[in-house]
């Protein structure tokens, strides 16, 4: 085995990983990509001023994601327009040029371009994971190489970015880079990476308390805190300004938009196809999370209380047993707690927990079973209601409410086991 590993060149593996993704890229994309396509088209056609406030999106869905994603969609749209203008010029002026290429690119090109950068963020994520494994004192070159190759060909990563078209590898790469930088006490880079991650998609905003605890533990000087505050507000100001109506301050606009239009989400349901505790009791049939669990307590508020208690439990464990390993464990648990107990969760929201769990499984065998079981339940969850590729046996199973509840029970049980797992780090 070691001889085979020595012959494997990392550059070759990376090229193969990229080629595999490029081959799979045109096959399909999720409806989420179509929504982002329209957001980018509207941003390109009408500009950004008032984008969240008065621009009429008709039947195409109001934007419920932050500003960096809109910038991204707008840039991709402009790239698409530029490429399409070249293809159209060739189509008009060269009779032999196949018109079907022009039509295909017009129909699908923008969506394919939206997915393409995620291929390279997959590769970046693999390198970031490799660096954390080195920080955790894995010195075996063969083990590091196996871990790196595995994550490049990790099915959920390929499925989510290359087929579905999610930006999970992008936001995870940025957030883990932020963690890497805060461990080096490079606070401005930490702030930049974390802000970009959250303002692309706010999935990892739940990690902020862990970053805050690390920051406090490092005992920064008052001068550093003031400098970071000014840097963060300046960053938010310039990110928000192109969207902001002229009569309001960009910082105030940012706060109002994030708290009223983005963070609450667009589907106020007990579960939006997430196999979690709400699916155990109510299934995944859409139900509003204003449902009263007690005469004075809605499901939404109960979910927030449960999550708060469990977040505090994980933070207490981190304070008591502070180490890099425990920090990575805490990241995984915050994502799993959110997915399992909070309402309004979507099917892909276990993925941010799988990457920290993978890192843990490389240094501690007791996490391996959790990583693999949650990988399987994650794949079943993202497959549900999308059905790509169509596998009749799986479709039949997942169309049965009983099996959905069983898988959800497995997720809940695993999270409780992880919450109370015995840790004694030095």
N, C-alpha and C positions, 0 to 999 in steps of 0.2 A: 504493500500500500504506500509506504513512504517513498519507494522508488518511482511509483506512478505520479505521486504528488510533486516530486522534484522535477519531473518532466513537464508538468503543466505550467504554462506561463500565464501570469495574471493578465497581461495585455491580450492574450488570445481569448481568455475566458470573458473578458470585458467585451471584446468585439463580438463574440458569439451571443452574449447576453443582449447586446444592442440589436444585433441582426434578428434574433428571435422576436424581439419586441416590434421591430420595424415590419416584420412579416405579418405579425398578428394585428398591427395597428389599424389597417383599413377594414377589418372584418366587421366591426360593429362599434357602437357607442351607446351609452345609456341616455335616457331622456334628460338627465341633468345637463348633459353637454349641449343639447338643443336649447335648453333654457339659457345657458351661458352664451351660446351663439347669438341669441336675440339681444341679450344685454350688451354684448360687444358691438353688434350692429347699431343699436340705438345710441350707444356712446359715441361711435364713429360718425353717425349721420347727424346727430343733434347736439353733440358736445356734452360736457359734464355739469355745467351750471344748472342747479335745480334737478339733477338727475334722480335723486331720491325723494324730491319734494313735490314737483308739479309735472314732471314728464309723464305723458300718458302712454302706458305700455299696452293698452287694450287688453287682448286676451292672452298675452305672452308671459304674464307673471311678473309681479313687482319684484325688484331686486331686494333680496333679503340676506345678501352677503356683503362683506366690507369692501372698502375702497380699492385695496391692492388687487383684488380679483377683477374689479371693473376695469382698472388700468390694464391689467393683463388681457382681458377679453377685447378691449379696444385696440391694443397693439396688435394682437393676433388678427383682428379684423382688417387692419390697415395692411398687414403683410399679405393677407389673403387677397385683398383688392389689387395690390401691386402684382402678385403672381398671376392672378386671373387676367389682368390687363395684358400681360405678356402672352399668355395662352390664347386669349381672344384675338390678339394681333396676328399670331401665327395661324390661328384657325381661319381668319378672314383672308390672309394673304398667301397662304400655301395650300393649294387645292388638295394635295395628298395627305394633309394633316387630318387624323381621325377626329371628327366632330364629337364622337362619344367621350373623348378625353376631356374636352371642354365642358360638356354637359355634366360628366361625373364630378369634375372639380368644382363646378358651380353648386352642385347639390351637396357634396360631401366634404369638399376641401377645407372649409372653415372649421368644421368639427374635427377633422383629422389633425389640423394644425393646432387646435386647442389641446389635444392629447399629447402631441409630440414632445414638448419639453419635459413632460413627466418621466419619459424614458431616461433622460439624463439625470433627473433627480433621484431615480431609482439607484443609479450608479453612485451618485454622491452619498445617498443614505448608506449604502454598503461600506463606503470608505469611513463614514462617521462612526458606524458600528465597530469597524475594525479598530479605530483609534480608542474607543471606550474599552474594548477588550484588552488592548495594550495597557491602558491605565489601570485595569483590574488585574494586572500582573500575569497575564497569560503570555508566556515566553516561547512556547512551542511554535515554531514557524509552520509546521504542518497543521497544527490545530487552528491557527489563525487563518491559514489558506483555506482549509475546509469550511470554516465559519463564513469567510468572505464569499466563497463560491456558492455556498448554500443560499445565502440571502439574495444573491444575484438571480437565482433561479427559484426563489421562494414563490410558490403558486399564488397565494393571496396578493403579494406585491405586484406580480405581473398581471393578475386578473383585475385588480383595482385600478391600476394606472393605464395599462395598455388596452384592455378591452372596455372596462367601464368608463374610464376617463376621469377618475377622481384625482384630486391634488394631494392625496395623503402623504406621498413620499416627499413632496415639496415642503409641506408644513412640518413634517417630522424632521426632515433634514435641518431646516432652519431652527427649530426648537432645540434639537439636540446639539447643534452648533452653539446655540446660546448657552446651553448647560456647560459645554466644553469651555467656553470663554469665561463664564462666571467662576468656574473652578480655577482658572488662571488669573482671576480678579481683573479681567479686561471688561469693565462694566459697560463702556460705550458700545462695544461690539455686541455684548450680550443684549443690551437694550434694542439695538438695531435689528438683530436677527429675530428676537422674540416678537417685536412689534410687527415685522414683516410677516411672520408666521400667523399671528393672530388676525392681522388685517387682510390676509388672503382668505383664510377660513378660521373662524373663532373656536374650532374644535378643542384646541389645546389651551384655551384660556383657563381651564380648570387646573393647569399646572402652575399657575402664578403663585399660589401660597407656598409651594415648595421652593421656587426661586427666591421668594421673599425670605423664607427661613434661612436659606444658604447665605443670602446677602447679610442678614442680621448676624449670623454666626461668624462672618468674616470681619465684623466690626469696622465698617467703613467710616471714614472721617466725614465730618459735617460738610467740608468743602466738596468731597466726592458726591455726597447726596444732593447738594444744591446743583452741582454741575450736571448730574444725571437728570434731575428734574427739569432743568432748563433745556437740556438736549431732547428729552422725551417730548416736552410740550412743543418745542420748535419742530420736531419731526411730525407730530400730529397736525400742527398748524399747516405745514406745507403739503402734507398728504390730503388734508381736508379742504383746503382753500379752493381748488378748482371746482368742487362740488357745491360750495356754500353759496346760498343766496346773498346778495350784496348787503342786505340789511342786518345781517347777524354775524357775530364773531365766529370764526371757524372752530375754535375750541368748544364753544357752547354748542354749536351745530353738531360737532362730532359726538359730544356726550348725549345729546338728545336723540340723534340718529341711532347710535349704538344701543341705547337702552330701550328705545321704543320700536325700532324697525328691524334690527338685526339680531340682537341677543335673544329676544323672546321667540324667534323662529316663526315659520309660516304655517306650521301644522300643530295646532294646539290640541294634540291628542294624547291619550294615555301612552300609546306606543305607535310610532310610525314605522311599522314592520320590524321593530327590534325585538329579538327573542330575550326578554328580560322578565323581571318579577311581575310587571303589569300584564305581560302575555300569559304568565302562569295562571293568573286569576280571571282575566277578562278575554284572553285570546288576542288576536291581532285585528279583529274587526274594528274599524275606526270609531272611537268614542272620545268626546271632549274631556280634557283633564280637569274641567271645572266640576266634574262629578264629585258629589259629597261622599266621603268615606265615613265621616262622623258628622253630626248635625252642624258643626261649626268648622269643619276642616275639609278642604277640597283635596283631591288626589294630587294636584300640583303642589300645594303647600306641604302636604305630607311628604312628598318626594324630596322637596328641598330640605325639610327637617332631617329626614333620614340621611341624606347625603352629607349635610353639615356635621352630624354626629360622627359618621364614619370617616369623613375627612379629618376631623380632629383626632380620631383614634390613630389614623395613619401618621399624622404629624407628631403625635405623642410618641409613637414608636420610633420615629426618625430622630426626635430630640434625645430620646433615651439611648439610642444606639446609632449615633451619627457616623455615617461612612458613605463612601461612594456607592457601595452595593445597596445600602438602605435607601439612598436617594433614588436609584434606578427602580428599586422595588416600589417606592412611593409614587413614582410617575405612572407605573403600570396600574397600581391600585386606584389612584385618582381617576384614571380613565375607565377602569372596570366598574368602580362605584357609580360613576356618572351614568354609564351605559345601563347598568343593572337596575338602578333604583330611581333614576330621574325620569319624569315623563318627557314626551316629545322627542324621544331618541329614534335615530334612524339605524338601518341595518349595518352600516359600515363602521359604527362608532366603537366597535371592539378593536379595530385595527391598531389605533395608537397604543394600545396596551400590549399587543403582540410583540412589538419591536423591543421594548424594555424586558419583556419576559424572555425573549430569545437571548438577549445579552446575559440575563441571570442564569438561563439554562446552560450557558457555556462555562460558567464558573461554579455552579452548584446543581448537582444532578436532581435534587428534589423538585426543581422547577420544570424539568423536562416534560413530565406528564401533563402539567397544567398548560404548557405551551402547545403541545400537540392536540390536546382535546379542544382547547379554545380555538386553535387554527381550524379544526374541522367544523365546529359550530359556527365560526365566523363565515366560512365558505358556504355552508348551508344557508345561513341568514342572508348573505348578499345575493345568493342564487334565487332565493324565494321572491316571487312576483316579477323577476326579470326573465328567468328561464332561458338563459343563454350559457352554453349551448343547450338545446332542447334534449333532455334525457328523460324519457317517459317515466322510468321507474322513480327517479328523484322527484319529478313533478307530482306524481301520484302521492308519494309519501308526504310531501310538504303541503299538499292541498288538504290533508287531514288535520283537523284542529288538535287531535290527540297528540300527534307527533310534534307539532309546534310547541305544545305545552311541555312535553317531555324534554325537548331540547332546551327550552327556557329554564326548566327546573335544573338541568345539568349546569347551565351557566350560573344560576344563582348559588347552587351548592359549591361550585368551584370558587366563586368569589368569597364566600364565607370561609372556606378552607384556607384560602390565601390570606384573608384578613387576620386569621389567628395562627398563621404558620409560625413556627418557632424560629427565631433569628437570634444568633449570638455572634455578632461581627466584632472584630477587634479593630 
